[in-house]
């Protein structure tokens, strides 16, 4: 698949910012993946539809009307101007779906950029795991401190009782 668009340079930080949380999953929207892979959104979605069997529900799903409206108001996914609004609700691709999409596109750019997409998802996963580990450590520390404070309070109450 070749693109009529010029290849746009996309940075790793831009790819990182395209990963969103929808339905509790980290996903990228079809329009963002199309941009990364250097094809139009319609051509991207055509390739996906021709290879539907490669995209089970855990790889890709279509946003509900409410989800699409929420995204539209959050990040203005519709382009300004006449005829630029999407006719269909966007598709969201998980990490595996984004990689599969690169495999069905017949362009060297898709192959090249898929590495960046996978790395962005890996970085996001590591960040989330690090956050969970930190939260767990803070919880453990809080429990230890609470235990210490309770024993200190008991000791203070005991001392006060002895003094009385």
N, C-alpha and C positions, 0 to 999 in steps of 0.2 A: 504494500500500500504506500503510495507516495503522497506527499502533501503539496497542496497548492500554496500553503502558507510558508513564509520564510521561517527558518529554524530560529527560534527565540532562545537566547541564552537564559537559562534558569539556574539559580544558585541553590545550593543545598539548604540554606535557610528558608528560601521561598518554598521549597518542597516540604520542609518541616512544618511551615505555617499552613500548608494545604491539608494536613492531616487533621481530621475533625472527629469529635466523639458524637456518634449517632446510635441510638438504641444500645448504649453501653459498649459499642465497638469503635475501634479506631479505624476510620475509613477515609478514602479520598473520593471526591465526586468525579463523575465522568468527564465533565468539562475541564477539570484540573489535569486529569490524566491525559486527556487529548492534547492539551497545551504542552504538557511535559514531553509527550511522545511525538509532537510535531504534526498532528493531524487535526482536522476539524472535529468538533463534537459529534456531528451527524455521521461522519465517516467512521469515527471510533465506535459509535453505538451500532452502526451497520455491521462492522466486523464482529462485535460481541454477539449480536443476534444471529449471525451466520454460524457462530461457534457456541451456541447456547449450552450445549452439553458439557462444555468445559467450565461453566460457571454455576455450580450449585449454590443453594441459598447461603451457605457460609462463606462464599467468595464474593457474592454480589446480591444486592436487593434494590428495588425501586423505592424511593421515598414516598411516604404517604402525602396526601395533599396538605395536611397540617405541618408535616416536617418540611416540605418544600416551601410553604408560606413562611415558616419560622426562619428558615435559612435566607429566604429572599429579603426578609426584613432585617435580619442580622448583618448579612454581608453583601446584600444587593447582587444576587447572582444573575439577575436579569440585566442585560445591557441597555443603556439608554438609547432612545431613538426608535423610529418607526420600523416595525418588522423584526426587531431584535429580541423580542421576548420568546422564551422557550415555549413550545407547544406541549411538550411532555415533561412529566416529573423527572428529575435527575435520578441517575443510578449511583449507588454508593458501592465502592469496592474495598474489600478488606485487603490486608497485606497480600494474601494468596491470590485474590482476584486481580490486584494491580499487577502482580508478576505474570499471571496468566494472560492478561491483556497485552503485555509486552510481547509475549510469545506468539500471539495470533496476528500481530501487526507485522507486516513485511517491510520493515525499515531498519536501517542500521541505527538510527537515532533512538528508536524504541528499545533496542537491545542495550545500547549505551546508557540510556536514562534509567532503565529498569534497575540497574545497580544502585543508583542514587535513591530511587524510591524504596528499595529493600533496606538500604542503610538507614533511611529516615525512619522507617517503621521499627527497625531494631533499636535505634537510639531512643525512640519514644517508649518502647517496651522496657528498656533498661532504666529509663528515667522513672517510669511508673513503679517498677520493682524496687528501685532505690527509695522511692517515696513510701512504699509499703513497709520496707525494712525499717526506715527511719520512724515511721508511725508506731511500729511494733516496739522498737527500742524505747521510744518516749513513753509508751504505755507501761512497759516493764519498769522503767525508772520511776514513773508516777506511782506504781504499785509499791515499789520498794520504799519510796519516800512516805507514802501513806502509812505503810506498816510501821515505819520508824516514828512518824509523828504520833500514831496511835499509842505506841509503847511509851513514848515520852510523856504524852498526856496522862496515861495511866500512872506513870511514876510520879508526875507532879501532883496528881489527885491524891495518890497514896501519901506523899510527903505532907501535903496540906492536911490530910486526915490525921496524921501522926501529930502535927503541930497543934491541932485543935484538941 
